[in-house]
Amino acid sequence: MSRTASSIARDITHAVPLDDVDVDNVTRGTLASMVRPIHAMRATSYRLKLANLRAPTLVISTTRDRIVLAGQAEAAAKGIPRARHVVLDEAGHCPMIERPDEFNRLVLEFLCQGHVPSRPPKW
């Protein structure tokens, strides 16, 4: 197991401590299967696609995520018309697990601020 994969596996969540067996399983099962898509995503520019989004969007990033950095999330949010960017302190890559109450509160506030149409758009 590489040192990088191990550190990323341990950083996936701060809420659930991972022992060496868990880290090994995550590294072999999850990270290995994600390497190619991650490289493909890094080689692709999503700026035009983000700029074409018309739905109100909530972007939640965290201060301890070493997979998606806050600066990357902020840049994505700036590229989306009407996006709102919120940063959660002291959470890693899985804020919905690590900070479920705060995460759910943010999502509910966003949904309840009139950002969701009362009926679906016409197709």
Phi, psi and omega in degrees: 000131181283157180297320179297312180299319179297315181293323177292317179300317179291336182272354183303318176213142175267350185277328183242107180296138180253130174273179185299325179293316178299315180300317179299316179296315179297317182297312182289317187276318187261305186296320180299323181282349181262349187301308182298311179299325179296315178297320179295320179296320180294334181273357184249137175265125180257005185303314180294321180293320178296317181296336180272354178293134181246347180282139173304139188228135174253121177251119179248123175236174184226165182276345182245010180283118178260006178259308174245109184284151181304322179297325178291317179295320178297317178298318178297315181298321179295334180276352181254121178302134177066020179281150174242131180246128178234136179249125176266128177284151172056040174225156180259220186286344184237068183296335179291339176264317185285323182226060188299321182295314180291318178301310180297322178298315179298316180295315180296318177301315180299313181293328184271359181271023178079014180278347182257124180297150181288339176219156183295152178294157177287136181270000000 
